[in-house]
Amino acid sequence: MTIMSAPRPILLDISVQFESERLFIRAPQQGDGARVNEAILESFEELNRWMPWAKEKPTPADSEEQCRISQAKFIAREDLQLLIFHKSSGDFIGASGLHRFDWSVPRFEIGYWCRTKRTGSGFISEAVARIARFAFEELRAKRVEIYCDSKNTRSLSVPERLGFHLDGVLRNHCRDPHGDLRDTRVYSIISLADLKDNKEAQRS
């Protein structure tokens, strides 16, 4: 049996921006902090409930610093955060990306959040579908995962709508941002054939 060596990810030439039907999706850039900060503050009550990183309200400088760190990590292929914008209006919608990956598979985890005033429009499902396609087509993924708190019904509706397979529930998997034990639902797809496109997902 031949064991394939892991790629040298820093040498991979990959897109730093791409589009879906309604969205423009790209890597963070210098100067993005103000718009990201506005969305976080607007949505902080919801983010604080679910997101480990949303423990305190950031300042604009905090958000700008994080955008620059994320840009550097994207270039190094250490973490691939992506910002989501509405194509026609240019409004910042939220963030997603590929995280905690294993290049030897390759395997990637998709995370996401949406600003409060833009929830309920299917933007995150559309973004996740496009990012999953990016993972398979450009990063040669063999597995794309989504981890969700079992209580976060809005979050777990995304993989379910897009055709991700529920691999199982990790009971008492970790602590949520407020210190309570949480069960984590693990979803995955292993090829683009598993993925419903956004229009198909909206019908399901």
PyMOL commands that set and color helices and strands:
alter all, ss='L'
color gray80, all
select helices_A, chain A and resi 9-11+33-42+44-50+60-76+116-118+123-138+153-161+192-194+198-203
alter helices_A, ss='H'
color red, helices_A
select strands_A, chain A and resi 17-19+23-26+80-86+92-102+107-114+143-149+165-175+181-189
alter strands_A, ss='S'
color yellow, strands_A
deselect
rebuild
show_as cartoon
